[in-house]
């Protein structure tokens, strides 16, 4: 209790004492007045405690409602993600025409799964290119940026080249599905699981080992938009499913659908390459 309230209580006690003495001298009718004054003082004194109790009750009630809402949202999210998914998405080989064309070939798989009639060769011609030529000066490499367009030669391994990242792929995909393409880059895997659970495969950037690479597998080169870290192990596949232990995917370098890799290792590789992912919204 604060000092101001203690002082108020003391004053009220003194006042009631004085009134009591007066009432003893004047008669019983004033007793009613004294009682009313006493009750008024008591109400004034307890008012702050009553308000505090109401506020505590409201806060507790709000916390209960918030906890209940969280349980509902959590349950909804869990129900939205299936424990096991394995989709029957198209498998297209990038070979022999596109030895560096894994990204556009994987995009062809994604678009064909969505019902778009387009082939890898068409996409290879249409994807944005970074025209920066390969140069080596003073021990440093100068080349294009895969965030800006396809870097180097997609059709031959005898000349310099690398690949392309999610931005140009998204741009190209939107020409075919302008209102349905979803860029999931930067998302947690749980977000990818939601789309897989709805029947949509996922285009991603990973590496060809499907494991986290050592630092020695990366190198830096300069580009017109600044230096970048790249790896020649860069690869693109289409995720087609998952279970508790594995991720399933269509690899444009393989002849069989739904290859699999240990889930933890596969996700480490994907995260290391920037969590790049694109899919489409189902109808």
C-alpha positions in Angstrom: 0.0 0.0 0.0 1.4 3.5 -0.9 2.1 6.2 1.6 -0.7 8.4 0.2 -3.2 5.7 0.8 -2.0 5.2 4.4 -2.3 9.0 5.0 -5.8 8.9 3.6 -6.8 6.0 5.8 -5.5 7.8 8.9 -7.5 10.9 8.1 -10.6 8.8 7.6 -10.1 7.1 10.9 -9.7 10.4 12.7 -12.8 11.8 11.0 -14.9 8.7 11.9 -13.7 9.0 15.5 -14.8 12.7 15.7 -18.1 11.8 14.1 -18.6 9.0 16.6 -18.1 11.3 19.6 -20.5 13.8 18.1 -23.1 11.1 17.5 -22.9 9.9 21.1 -24.0 13.4 22.1 -26.7 14.1 19.5 -28.6 10.8 19.2 -29.1 7.8 16.9 -30.3 9.5 13.7 -26.8 10.6 12.9 -25.6 7.0 13.1 -27.0 6.4 9.6 -25.0 9.3 8.3 -21.9 8.0 10.0 -22.4 4.6 8.5 -22.9 6.0 5.0 -19.7 8.1 5.4 -17.8 5.0 6.6 -19.0 2.9 3.6 -18.1 5.7 1.2 -14.6 5.9 2.6 -14.2 2.2 2.4 -15.3 2.2 -1.2 -12.9 5.0 -2.1 -10.1 3.1 -0.3 -10.8 -0.2 -2.1 -11.5 1.3 -5.5 -7.9 1.0 -6.8 -7.7 -2.6 -5.5 -11.0 -3.5 -7.3 -9.7 -1.9 -10.6 -6.4 -3.8 -10.2 -8.3 -7.1 -9.8 -10.4 -6.4 -12.9 -7.3 -5.6 -14.9 -5.6 -8.8 -13.7 -8.6 -10.8 -14.6 -8.8 -9.2 -18.1 -5.1 -9.9 -18.7 -5.4 -13.5 -17.5 -8.4 -14.0 -19.8 -6.5 -12.5 -22.8 -3.6 -14.8 -22.1 -5.9 -17.8 -22.1 -7.5 -16.7 -25.4 -4.0 -16.1 -26.9 -2.8 -19.5 -25.8 -6.0 -21.1 -27.3 -5.5 -19.2 -30.6 -1.9 -20.4 -30.8 -3.0 -24.0 -30.3 -5.5 -23.6 -33.1 -3.0 -22.0 -35.5 -0.4 -24.7 -34.6 -2.9 -27.4 -35.2 -3.9 -25.8 -38.6 -0.3 -25.7 -39.7 0.4 -29.2 -38.7 -2.7 -30.4 -40.5 -1.6 -28.4 -43.6 1.7 -30.4 -43.8 1.4 -34.1 -44.6 3.9 -36.5 -42.9 4.7 -38.1 -46.2 4.6 -36.8 -49.8 5.7 -38.4 -53.1 4.6 -36.6 -56.3 4.6 -38.0 -59.8 6.2 -35.0 -61.5 7.7 -35.2 -65.0 11.4 -36.2 -65.3 13.4 -34.5 -68.1 17.1 -35.1 -68.8 19.3 -32.1 -69.5 21.6 -34.3 -71.5 23.0 -34.4 -74.1 21.8 -30.9 -75.3 22.3 -28.9 -72.1 25.3 -30.1 -70.1 25.0 -26.9 -68.0 21.3 -26.5 -68.3 20.1 -28.1 -65.1 18.2 -25.0 -64.0 16.1 -24.6 -67.2 15.6 -28.3 -67.4 14.3 -28.4 -63.8 12.1 -25.4 -64.7 10.7 -27.4 -67.6 9.7 -30.2 -65.2 8.0 -27.7 -62.9 6.1 -26.0 -65.7 5.1 -29.2 -67.4 3.8 -30.5 -64.0 1.6 -27.4 -63.9 0.2 -28.2 -67.4 2.4 -25.9 -69.4 3.6 -27.3 -72.8 7.2 -26.1 -73.0 10.5 -27.8 -73.4 14.0 -27.3 -72.0 15.4 -26.0 -75.3 12.8 -23.3 -75.5 13.5 -22.3 -71.9 17.3 -22.3 -72.5 16.9 -19.8 -75.3 14.5 -17.6 -73.4 16.2 -17.4 -70.0 18.0 -14.1 -69.3 21.7 -14.2 -69.9 24.6 -12.3 -68.3 26.8 -11.4 -71.3 29.9 -10.7 -69.2 32.8 -12.6 -70.8 35.2 -14.8 -68.8 38.5 -13.1 -68.0 41.4 -13.9 -65.8 43.7 -11.0 -64.8 46.3 -11.0 -62.1 45.1 -14.3 -60.7 41.5 -13.1 -60.4 38.5 -14.3 -62.4 36.1 -11.8 -63.9 32.8 -13.3 -65.0 29.0 -12.9 -64.9 26.6 -13.0 -61.9 24.1 -15.9 -61.8 21.7 -13.7 -59.9 21.6 -11.4 -63.0 21.4 -14.1 -65.8 22.8 -17.3 -67.0 26.6 -17.2 -66.8 28.7 -18.6 -69.7 28.0 -21.5 -72.1 25.0 -23.7 -71.4 25.6 -26.0 -74.3 29.2 -27.1 -73.9 31.6 -27.9 -71.1 34.7 -27.0 -73.2 34.1 -23.3 -72.7 33.6 -21.4 -69.4 30.3 -21.4 -67.8 28.4 -21.9 -64.5 24.6 -21.5 -64.4 21.8 -19.3 -63.2 20.0 -18.6 -59.9 16.4 -18.1 -58.9 15.8 -14.5 -60.0 16.0 -15.1 -63.8 14.3 -18.4 -63.4 11.3 -16.8 -61.6 11.2 -14.1 -64.3 11.0 -16.7 -67.0 8.5 -18.9 -65.2 6.1 -16.0 -64.7 5.9 -15.6 -68.5 4.1 -19.0 -68.5 2.3 -18.8 -65.2 2.0 -15.1 -64.5 -0.2 -15.2 -61.5 0.7 -18.6 -60.0 4.5 -18.6 -59.6 5.6 -18.4 -56.0 9.2 -17.6 -55.0 10.0 -19.4 -51.8 13.6 -18.3 -51.6 14.7 -17.7 -48.0 11.9 -19.8 -46.5 12.1 -22.6 -44.0 11.6 -26.1 -45.4 8.2 -26.2 -43.6 7.0 -23.6 -46.1 8.1 -25.9 -49.0 6.3 -28.8 -47.3 3.0 -26.9 -47.4 3.2 -26.6 -51.2 4.4 -30.2 -51.6 1.5 -31.3 -49.5 -0.8 -29.4 -51.9 0.7 -31.3 -54.9 3.2 -28.7 -56.2 6.8 -29.8 -56.7 9.6 -27.3 -55.9 12.4 -26.1 -58.1 15.6 -25.5 -56.1 19.3 -24.7 -56.3 21.6 -27.2 -54.5 24.9 -28.9 -55.2 25.6 -32.1 -57.1 26.7 -34.0 -53.9 23.5 -33.1 -52.0 25.6 -32.5 -48.9 27.1 -29.4 -47.4 30.2 -28.5 -49.2 33.6 -27.6 -47.6 34.8 -24.1 -47.8 37.4 -25.3 -50.3 34.7 -26.0 -52.8 33.9 -22.3 -53.2 35.8 -19.6 -54.9 35.3 -15.9 -55.5 35.2 -14.0 -58.7 34.4 -10.4 -59.6 31.2 -9.5 -61.5 29.8 -6.2 -62.8 27.6 -6.1 -59.7 30.3 -7.0 -57.3 32.3 -10.0 -56.0 30.4 -13.3 -55.4 31.2 -16.7 -54.0 30.4 -19.6 -56.4 30.9 -23.3 -56.6 31.2 -25.5 -59.7 29.2 -28.1 -57.8 26.1 -25.9 -58.2 23.1 -27.9 -59.4 19.3 -27.7 -59.8 16.7 -30.4 -59.1 13.0 -30.6 -58.5 11.8 -31.7 -55.0 9.0 -34.2 -55.4 8.5 -35.4 -51.8 9.8 -36.1 -48.4 9.3 -38.4 -45.4 10.8 -38.5 -41.9 14.3 -39.5 -43.2 14.6 -38.6 -46.8 14.0 -35.9 -49.5 12.8 -37.1 -52.9 13.6 -35.3 -56.1 13.9 -35.5 -59.9 17.4 -34.9 -61.0 18.0 -33.9 -64.6 21.2 -35.9 -64.6 19.5 -39.1 -63.7 17.3 -41.5 -65.6 15.0 -42.5 -62.8 12.3 -40.4 -61.0 12.3 -39.7 -57.3 15.9 -40.0 -56.4 16.4 -39.7 -52.6 19.0 -38.2 -50.2 19.1 -38.1 -46.4 16.9 -35.3 -45.3 19.4 -33.5 -43.0 22.2 -33.6 -45.6 20.0 -32.5 -48.4 18.7 -29.5 -46.5 22.2 -28.5 -45.4 23.2 -28.3 -49.1 20.1 -26.3 -50.0 20.6 -23.9 -47.1 24.3 -23.4 -48.1 23.2 -22.4 -51.6 20.9 -19.7 -50.3 17.6 -21.5 -49.7 16.6 -20.8 -53.4 13.2 -22.3 -54.2 10.4 -21.7 -56.7 7.0 -23.4 -57.1 3.5 -22.7 -58.4 0.2 -22.2 -56.7 -2.2 -25.0 -57.5 -5.6 -24.1 -59.0 
